[in-house]
């Protein structure tokens, strides 16, 4: 293998090969709100607006979905952000003395690898 000195003596040019790494997108998680018989609809709407930054109209729509289907997606985030949103939600519900349950799960719809195949 020719060294830089050898190439300079021979009139060649020494170059370094640059490798590019493609970063994998972080896995995403859905933050879920579960319906119960005690937490008020107004509280859920306020929570969706305050913690998840939805406007009033989308917060109302999500709240009604949760009310009718029993569970609904409040948002989709990276693991650390989702974990923080769950903790904030649970803390606010506890302070307001509501038994609201908030969980998170992997979001397979948004967790595609480079080839477009599901993980």
Beta strands, then each sheet from edge to edge (+ up, - down):
strand 1: 28-34
strand 2: 71-78
strand 3: 101-106
sheet 1: 2+ 1- 3+
end
